[in-house]
Structures are given as structure tokens and as C-alpha cells.
Amino acid sequence: MTQAGMNVRRVLQSQYLAALAMLREAIVKCPQSAWDSPRDKDRTWFRAYHAVYFAHKYLQPTSRDFRRWRGHGQTHGGMPIPRGDLLEYLRFVEQQVPEKLRLADFEAEAGFSAYRVNSLEMHLINIRHIQQHAGELYERLGARAQPRLRWAGTMHRKTK
């Protein structure tokens, strides 16, 4: 692997983890009253779940490699996905980031029919998608609860 390839992986990992950290911040700091508020067309819990689900899906090399998380979409008695379950799923996705990037062939076509792009561009799309929804949740929370929400520019972890 070239030095440039190592740098791309390190940068992508940092940006994935920063975007996921901001999503985590929105989930953790969301008041219970806003978690499943009927005033929202897309409930906060659903928007957060959607971001985590697609982050998980698009980390995979192809759609055939995607395996649903064990708690996928499970609601409890018609209630929203509990915050703790969603945070567990988010941790699962965060743990996959280094391994999936280590194995990624950035020049290979990403195996998702909705996108005809190479793997590198698919990872960039995925990070932008996570950040879009984290930003929407930050905006929603800022308008209602005004918690102190942090910006994560980078997140570095040791890689194997």
C-alpha cells in the first residue's frame, strides 16, 4: 500500500469518526420530549437511526456484503427505537470503520445500484450523508432545547 493510500484511509477514518461523533452528540443530548415528538414528520429517533443504518450499509464494499445489525429496526411495543439501542448500533458502526477502510479498494466500483461511483467516492458520499443528518438534528435541537453541541473536526484513532 502506498503512502498516499495510507493517508487517504487515515483521513477518511478521521472524518467518518468525526461525523459519527457529532451524530452521537445529537442523540445523547436530545431531550426525551424531542426524541419522538409528534410535531416532527420524521421523528428524531428515526432520522438518527436512518443515518446510522446507511452509514453501516455504505461502509460495506457491496450491497451483497451488508448484513443487518442484530437490532435492526426493532421497536418495542410500537414505541421508537430506544436511545440506548441506537447508541449501541452507532458504536458497532464506529468499530467497523477502521477495518472496512483498511480493506477498501478505492478504485473499485462501489457495489450499490443507486450509485455508479468508485469506492472512494462512495465513502465520501457516506460521510456527507451522516453529516447532513447530524446537522439537521443539531438544527432541530438548537431550535428547541438549545443544548451545547460540539463540532468535531477530526477524530483520530490508532489503526492496525
Buried (B, 14 or more C-beta within 10 A) or exposed (E): EEEEEEEBBBEBBBBBBBBBBBBBBBBEBBEEEBBBBEEBEEBBBBBBBEBBBBBBBBBBBBEEEBEEBEEEEEEEEEEBBBBEBBBEBBEBBBEBBBEBBEEBEBEEBBBBEEBEBBBBBBBEBBBEBBBEBBBBBBEBBEEBEEBEBEEBEEBEEEEE
